Amino acid sequence: MMNENLNLDFCRSQFPPISNGWAYFENAGGSYVPESVIDEMTRYMRESQCQPEWEFGPSQAAGRQLALSRDLICRAFNVGADEIVIGPSTTLNVYVLSQALRPTFRPGDEIVVTNQDHEANGGAWRRLAADDIVIREWRIDPDTGELDPARLTELLSERTRLVCFPHVSNIVGSFNDVASITAMAHAAGAMVCVDGVAAVAHNLADLRALDVDFYLLSFYKLYGPHQALLFAKRKHIESAANQNHFFHDGKVPEKLNPGGTNYESCAGLSGIFAYLSKVYDAHFTARPASLRASIERVYGLFQGQEERIMRRFLDYLETRPEIRLIGRRSSSPRERAPTFSLSIDGYSPASLAGALARGKICAGHGHFYGYRCVEALGIDPAQGVLRISMVHYNTLEEVDRLIATLDEALTARAGR
């Protein structure tokens, strides 16, 4: 038995900041955190704030709490415990990975990067040009912001070692076909590094099914604390150069985690899955055989709600032809995330964000570390875009507030 529509009142009751009266549309920058995450994080600090590897009781309890978080992550993303690194940020995880792979590359080897990416999955790889690695850029269409796989085909060669691209761009919002792009890269003998940061709140990837070599995400975009995940196939970790203390050389995956994991934040990660479990129990009766299957059903509910709120906002944008929307005009959760970057001639994104803020609407503006993407779209990165980003706990009523406030700001300026 199931309830086909998401119980929004239940979901929203789990997030303390939702009661503050603000309509929150800056979720692509970081989502709200549910009580379950806060509880797990503080429980660790209250009960066992110590190193987790010793024989005494509090240390054993700490170890169990951290092991729970890691186990849930592995089951949710369908990966092995020796294939994940929990680090402080995606930017740092990519930098560590690039340094770990650098000795495995030879001068003249090629890396493909995009100008659609957040700089986290671009800048670290581009720096390897100083070591005589050839950097090839897979460029977006300057009008649509989309990546054309046919252009990737032209860039691949027998020297291509790595292809880096986003699952979803935090500017463009469109889903890239990770499975087919990965297959293209593998057919050319190259690995792939996929930035899933902007996708994870909307599509929880099955990394084994996608067959990616490396996948990156930030938990604070997934209702969690400021920690990040690097997935790497074990064989790649084994061949990578040690980035940790010398006595960790040969240890998988510790060799890619210099300084180790922030324990209390890692403990809080289990609360993400506690929240998803609560949502499942609020809508369904019988439990499926696997955690992954239950999460997929919950995400189906999330996507249904996101489709509704996307459609409402897109319908409004159709009435304002002066607003340039980056990415696809689609409300399908299979085609785009509910992250909308807007550019309007004659209007400063900062001033529009300010107008929204005066109406208690939260929205961001700028290039959002997608500097190269914004520039390629013909937009001044110093100005950037106005970004409206939604997740499942946003309501149609909030979208209507957003629309009314934005429309008032545009109409008032036009009437001057």
Secondary structure, DSSP 8 states (H G I E B T S, - for coil): -B-SS--HHHHHHT-GGGGGS-EE-BTTT-----HHHHHHHHHHHHH--S-TTSSSHHHHHHHHHHHHHHHHHHHHHT--GGGEEEES-HHHHHHHHHHHHGGG--TT-EEEEESSS-GGGTHHHHGGGGGT-EEEEE---TTT----HHHHHHH--TTEEEEEEESB-TTT-BB--HHHHHHHHHHTT-EEEEE-TTTTTT----HHHHT-SEEEEEGGGTTS-S-EEEEE-HHHHHHS---S-GGGTT-TTGGG-TT---HHHHHHHHHHHHHHHHHHHHHBSS--SSHHHHHHHHHHHHHHHHHHHHHHHHHHHHT-TTEEE-S-----TTTB-SEEEEEETT--HHHHHHHHHHTTEE-EEE-TT-HHHHHHTT--TTT-EEEEE--TT--HHHHHHHHHHHHHHHHHHHT-
